[in-house]
């Protein structure tokens, strides 16, 4: 998984279509955020692994990183 203030990239076993709504659960802090799939890229020829880009509905430090870049703090916190 890769993260930033605008969303994340996750590897899934099936392709999710752009526009698909998703709910992200941050289990360590018991927080949730709504997002939307913006793209899906096949990672192998079998079509079993996909890199799915998800855009958060509210941008900011949803991830709770203590050392997040300064510009993340200017975005809306969850």
N, C-alpha and C positions, 0 to 999 in steps of 0.2 A: 504494500500500500504506500502510495505517496500522498502527501497532504500539503495544502496551502490555505491561505485565508479565503479563497474562493471555492474550494471544494477538495476533491481527492480523485485518485485513480486506484481502482481495485481490480484484482484478477477474479474473474468468475468462470464458472463452468458452462454458462450459456450466454448467448448474445442478448443484450437488452437494447431495445430500440430507443433511439433518441426521442426525448419527450416523456419517457417512462418516469413516473414519480417514484421516489424511493424514500425510505425512512432510515436514517443512520442512527444506530444505537452506540453510544460511547459507554461501554460496560463499566469501565473503571470509575466513572463519575456519575453513572446513571442519568446521562443526558441524552436527549434526542434532537435531531435536526432533520428538517425536510430538505430534500434536494430533487434534482431532475437529471436524468441521463442526457449528456450532450454528445457522446460519441462512444463507439465500441470498435476496437481493433483486434482482429484475430491474431493470436500469438503463435499458433502452430498450424500446420496443414490439416490436422485432424479436426479442427474446429471445436476442440474441447476446452481451450483456454482463451479467454477474452480479456483484454485490458479495457475497462469501462471507466469513462470519465464522468464524474458526477459534480454538478454545480450546486453549492449550498443556496438555500433560499435566503438566509441571512449571512452575509459575509463577516468574517472576523475570526477570533481565536476560539472557535468551537472546540478545538482539540485540547485546550487547556495547557498549552506549552508555556512553561515558565520563562524560557528564553526565546520567545517568538520575536520575529523582527518588529522593529518599532512601528512600521506602517500597518501591521496587523491590528495594533491597538486603536488606530483611528477608524477602523471599520466597526460596524455594529457588533457588540458582544452578544452572545446568546442569553 
